[in-house]
Amino acid sequence: MNSLRHFASKVRFTPSTSTLLNRSFKPTTSFNRNFSSAVVEEDDKYEVTNQLEFQTLKHYIPVYTVMNQEGEVNPPSADPNFSKDEVTKMYKMMLTLNTMDNILYDVQRQGRISFYMTSFGEEAIHIGSAAALDLKDTVFAQYRESGVLMWRGFSIEQIVNQCCSNEFDLGKGRQMPVHYGSKEINVQTISSPLTTQLPQAVGAAYAQKLMGEKACTIVYFGEGAASEGDFHAAMNFAATLQSPTIFFCRNNKWAISTPSHEQYRGDGIAGRGPNGYGIATIRVDGNDIWAVYNATKKAREMAVEQGQPVLIEAMTYRVGHHSTSDDSSRYRTLEEINFWKEKRNPMHRLRQYMLKRNWWTEDQDKEVVSSVRSQVRESLMRAEKQKKPAISELFTDVYDVPTKNLLEQKAELFEHLKLYPDEYPIDQYAQDK
Ligand SMILES: Cc1ncc(C[n+]2csc(CCOP(=O)(O)OP(=O)(O)O)c2C)c(N)n1
């Protein structure tokens, strides 16, 4: 809540050190420069002082927000002014994600899929940021960003096939549910070990820059993931190489059962950007879709036009449990959850915006929910009837040309299956290629 106290309404990135260095700095103290050490004289970006003082945190980066819970935008110029159709598409996508999550969560509870993660409360982050990007921009996600994929065209059918690990799962059944990936929509496959996606994204963005592409790479991660060493390595590489990477942190206040105040002692994740790494940074209200959109759009422009990394910290709240393996009632109160669900709901905010313009009615909510429910249920019925990926797929995709020992293992496996056909449910797998 403290962090939401500071509001700003102009998209202003806290300048990176490199921007600051371009300005000439003059010492502000009256200290005689002749007394300064050789190290300081050579490095004239530093002021000198004769005050023995350890610096402490004095300034918190404000939260950029432009739309309140009633759907009012202030200042009006901060409204991106999308058409009725465009806003309707955004809102429907948020509602679709929310409805689908509700069903798939229950489906896991029924034992029909092995695992699931919901995005409740973070819908504005997904749609607001995804809408500001181009399909040419590469996405590296953590796992709680299904809406970003959906915005790019990943269908409910594809989501359900992945969760069921059937033969139509693009990941060929090799990953846990929600670890999506698709070449077609330029989203790299999600991997479970936290933060590995950050250095990878910096490399991908740098490659885009070297190849002269008018594109960037966005990488999503949680504030918990930002405690990994890979976060720091990635930020420093991006800064020193000037890799056009958008670091998008979803600070949803919880990393499973660890609250964010146990995760860091400084000014959150945003505080690390400008002084820590020389990366231009903004902190936004993650439950305000227009704030998220404006910030990401500006960040993209800075990354693509100026070829530099940018950091966005979106303040939000993880309304659901961490995953189906978690019970958050063990470590947080229902009151806290309900506050965010009811008083800070990102979908409610956009709905109010639409109701004010007579672009939406409460009845339409019911229609969307009912239609999405049928789509998910039908997709699930189809997906469950499909075969599992072909057994031979176990041996593909690591090497361009399979190695000798892999071919031997494959031959051995098929010989074994032939010898014991009744011991394995071979008919449940797709035909071998
Ligand atoms: C390297 C590594 N350590 C621990 C885990 C276990 N783990 C999975 S998710 C998670 C919490 C991550 O929290 P955060 O980054 O804040 O994202 P959120 O789940 O809140 O969206 C942890 C500790 C992991 N997957 N990888």
The ligand as a Tripos MOL2 file, in Angstrom:
@<TRIPOS>MOLECULE
LIG
   26    27     1     0     0
SMALL
NO_CHARGES

@<TRIPOS>ATOM
      1 C1         15.8750  -21.2720   -9.4090 C.3       1 LIG1
      2 C2         14.5330  -21.5900   -8.7910 C.ar      1 LIG1
      3 N1         14.3830  -21.5050   -7.4580 N.ar      1 LIG1
      4 C3         13.1970  -21.7870   -6.8940 C.ar      1 LIG1
      5 C4         12.1350  -22.1730   -7.6650 C.ar      1 LIG1
      6 C5         10.7760  -22.4960   -7.0110 C.3       1 LIG1
      7 N2          9.8400  -21.3910   -7.2810 N.ar      1 LIG1
      8 C6          8.9820  -21.4470   -8.3190 C.ar      1 LIG1
      9 S1          8.0660  -20.0850   -8.4530 S.2       1 LIG1
     10 C7          8.7620  -19.3730   -7.1020 C.ar      1 LIG1
     11 C8          8.3330  -18.0100   -6.6230 C.3       1 LIG1
     12 C9          8.5940  -16.9350   -7.6340 C.3       1 LIG1
     13 O1          7.9790  -15.7410   -7.2410 O.3       1 LIG1
     14 P1          7.9290  -14.4740   -8.1510 P.3       1 LIG1
     15 O2          9.1490  -14.4130   -9.0010 O.co2     1 LIG1
     16 O3          7.6740  -13.2960   -7.2960 O.co2     1 LIG1
     17 O4          6.7300  -14.7130   -9.1680 O.3       1 LIG1
     18 P2          5.1870  -15.0020   -8.8780 P.3       1 LIG1
     19 O5          5.0410  -16.4810   -8.7220 O.co2     1 LIG1
     20 O6          4.8100  -14.2490   -7.6460 O.co2     1 LIG1
     21 O7          4.4270  -14.5400  -10.0730 O.co2     1 LIG1
     22 C10         9.7230  -20.2280   -6.5420 C.ar      1 LIG1
     23 C11        10.5230  -19.9260   -5.3420 C.3       1 LIG1
     24 C12        12.3420  -22.2720   -9.0670 C.ar      1 LIG1
     25 N3         11.3620  -22.6230   -9.9120 N.pl3     1 LIG1
     26 N4         13.5460  -21.9660   -9.6090 N.ar      1 LIG1
@<TRIPOS>BOND
     1     1     2 1
     2     2     3 ar
     3     2    26 ar
     4     3     4 ar
     5     4     5 ar
     6     5     6 1
     7     5    24 ar
     8     6     7 1
     9     7     8 ar
    10     7    22 ar
    11     8     9 ar
    12     9    10 ar
    13    10    11 1
    14    10    22 ar
    15    11    12 1
    16    12    13 1
    17    13    14 1
    18    14    15 2
    19    14    16 1
    20    14    17 1
    21    17    18 1
    22    18    19 2
    23    18    20 1
    24    18    21 1
    25    22    23 1
    26    24    25 1
    27    24    26 ar
@<TRIPOS>SUBSTRUCTURE
     1 LIG1         1 GROUP 0 **** ****
